[in-house]
Amino acid sequence: MHTTHAVSAPLWRGWDDRRVHDHSDDHRQGHNRHVYHCPLRWGDMDALGHVNNGRYVDYLQDARVDFLFRTAKELGADDLETGLLVARHEVQYRAPLVFRPEPVRIELWISEIRAASFTVDYEILDVEPRRTYVEARTRLVPFDFGADRLRRISPVEREALSKLVGS
Amino acid sequence: VTFTHPVLVRWSDIDSYDHVNNVRYFDYLQEARILFLTEVVGGDYFSDHPCVLVSQTIDYLRPILLRHPPYDVDVWVEAVGNTSYTLGSRIVDRGGDADIVYAKAVSVIVAVDGATQVKRPLSQTERDALVRHVSAT
């Protein structure tokens, strides 16, 4: 399925989950990027008439939750959901985005895996015509809420996450 | 610290981990940043000195929890360029003996023409006001 079709097709005429979430599409392009189609809300715009800087980070979060708490979970990393903290966000705002009924495409992938942290990179974009709105990077740390401390990435998680490393 | 703004956590800022969600930090920093610029540069900030945020980096150091009183957000100027400037900020608790820092952020802002959104040189008023507030943390 070509998810780019979802951009022009009416999204809410019945919920087609593949239009929101797709990890098959970009494997074909060799970059191993996860694709998430994020719906905008009218209320995401601020007094300057464009999407507020903080709302992009909400979009990234929804894409990341789909990526890690669903795709990574399907690969066996199901403990991540019990405690995963953001240690750092770096966000570059490239172009303004204005409300529209069509969702915006978010591509995301894992760029680095360390002993007790890993990094997710993202791009928020339109494919046709090609336009990048945001490029961003988040460092995440698994956290054990029971023991109230950071923990290392388990071998099972490492194996799952390595399948999601992209570029 | 020359400028600080209190931010009160809202009930709806809390996520399923029972702490303030990481995205809300962007909102807290924004509140303080806009008030800082309004106070420091003056005027109706966005009409008189249009600008856009082009990059922001946040380091998360501690969880923020729902409570009264508010947390403090400090803002200062780190650098001033021709068409852009860099602000430093941090979310801090001054209630105890020592300051506790929850997050640190660096924000790069570019001055733009309000109508065309094309970048423009900083005006003398903006530049002078910003330079006066340059400080090392």
Interface residues (C-beta under 8 A of the other chain):
Chain A: A47 L48 N52 N53 G54 V57 D58 Q61 G83 L85 V86 A87 R88 H89 E90 V91 Q92 Y93 P96 F145
Chain B: Y17 N21 N22 V23 R24 F26 D27 Q30 F46 V52 L53 V54 S55 Q56 T57 I58 D59 Y60 P63 Q117
